[in-house]
Amino acid sequence: MSFTVAPNHLNGHGICHGGFIFALADSAFAFACNSRNRNAVAVHNTISYLSPGRLGEKLTAKAREVNLKGRSGIYDVSVSACDGRVLALFRGVSRIVAGSHFDEENIASTDTEA
């Protein structure tokens, strides 16, 4: 996931507000922990800010699954700028809850009908 830092993303210091960086990392985490078609929610997460985001920079979050055992998962997200500079490191812990995002049986039957 990514976004470009616009004037409305800046804080009083003229750099990207940490809340926007957090939201980007948290969204990548949400996609990663829900990618197995099992509903997952955040249990807790942490973020460390390492470098500021500047106006006009495209920030990209990449998430990876570190561990998934039973209903609990751990995910790491790195937020970087287009020059390769790492702005933040985020770790999220998820918990799988009841339900799924879509009915896999209906998708499988639709694929075979086409």
C-alpha positions as CSV (number, residue, x, y, z in Angstrom):
1,M,0.0,0.0,0.0
2,S,1.2,3.5,-0.5
3,F,0.3,7.2,-0.5
4,T,2.0,10.4,-1.4
5,V,2.6,12.9,1.4
6,A,0.4,16.0,0.7
7,P,0.2,19.3,2.6
8,N,-2.7,18.0,4.8
9,H,-0.5,15.2,6.0
10,L,2.1,17.5,7.6
11,N,2.4,18.2,11.3
12,G,3.6,21.4,12.9
13,H,7.2,20.5,12.2
14,G,6.5,20.3,8.4
15,I,7.0,16.6,8.2
16,C,4.4,13.8,7.8
17,H,2.3,13.3,10.9
18,G,3.0,10.0,12.6
19,G,-0.7,9.2,12.6
20,F,-0.8,9.0,8.8
21,I,2.2,6.7,8.8
22,F,0.6,4.6,11.4
23,A,-2.6,4.4,9.4
24,L,-0.7,3.3,6.4
25,A,1.1,0.6,8.3
26,D,-2.0,-0.6,10.1
27,S,-3.9,-0.9,6.8
28,A,-1.2,-3.0,5.3
29,F,-1.2,-5.2,8.5
30,A,-5.0,-5.5,8.2
31,F,-4.8,-6.7,4.6
32,A,-2.0,-9.2,5.5
33,C,-3.7,-10.7,8.5
34,N,-7.1,-11.0,6.7
35,S,-5.5,-12.5,3.5
36,R,-6.4,-16.1,4.3
37,N,-10.2,-15.4,4.1
38,R,-10.6,-15.7,7.8
39,N,-11.7,-12.6,9.8
40,A,-8.9,-11.3,11.9
41,V,-8.7,-8.3,14.2
42,A,-5.8,-6.5,15.9
43,V,-4.9,-7.5,19.4
44,H,-2.1,-4.9,19.8
45,N,0.6,-3.2,17.8
46,T,3.6,-1.0,18.1
47,I,5.4,1.3,15.8
48,S,8.9,2.9,15.8
49,Y,9.5,6.0,13.8
50,L,13.0,6.1,12.3
51,S,13.0,8.9,9.7
52,P,10.6,11.7,8.7
53,G,8.3,11.6,5.7
54,R,8.6,14.7,3.6
55,L,6.1,16.6,1.4
56,G,5.7,15.0,-2.0
57,E,7.3,11.6,-1.0
58,K,5.5,8.4,-1.9
59,L,5.4,6.2,1.2
60,T,5.0,2.5,0.8
61,A,4.1,-0.1,3.5
62,K,5.0,-3.7,3.0
63,A,3.6,-6.3,5.4
64,R,4.8,-9.9,6.0
65,E,3.5,-12.7,8.1
66,V,6.0,-13.7,10.7
67,N,4.0,-16.4,12.4
68,L,0.5,-17.8,12.4
69,K,-0.3,-20.5,15.0
70,G,-3.9,-21.4,15.7
71,R,-5.9,-18.1,15.8
72,S,-3.0,-15.8,16.6
73,G,-0.7,-14.1,14.1
74,I,2.3,-11.8,14.2
75,Y,3.0,-9.4,11.3
76,D,5.8,-7.0,10.5
77,V,5.3,-3.9,8.4
78,S,8.0,-1.7,7.0
79,V,7.1,1.8,5.8
80,S,9.7,3.3,3.4
81,A,10.2,6.2,1.1
82,C,10.9,5.9,-2.6
83,D,14.6,6.5,-2.0
84,G,14.7,3.3,0.1
85,R,14.8,5.1,3.5
86,V,12.9,3.2,6.2
87,L,10.5,5.6,8.0
88,A,8.9,3.2,10.4
89,L,8.7,-0.4,11.6
90,F,5.4,-1.7,12.8
91,R,4.6,-5.0,14.5
92,G,1.0,-6.2,14.8
93,V,-0.5,-9.1,16.6
94,S,-3.8,-10.4,15.2
95,R,-6.5,-12.8,16.4
96,I,-8.8,-14.7,14.1
97,V,-12.5,-14.4,15.0
98,A,-15.6,-16.0,13.6
99,G,-16.5,-15.6,9.9
100,S,-14.9,-15.1,6.5
101,H,-14.8,-12.4,4.0
102,F,-16.4,-14.4,1.1
103,D,-17.9,-17.8,0.4
104,E,-15.1,-19.8,-1.3
105,E,-17.6,-22.5,-2.5
106,N,-19.6,-20.0,-4.5
107,I,-16.4,-18.5,-6.0
108,A,-15.1,-22.0,-7.0
109,S,-18.4,-22.9,-8.6
110,T,-18.5,-19.6,-10.5
111,D,-15.0,-20.2,-11.8
112,T,-15.8,-23.6,-13.2
113,E,-19.0,-22.3,-14.9
114,A,-17.2,-19.7,-16.9
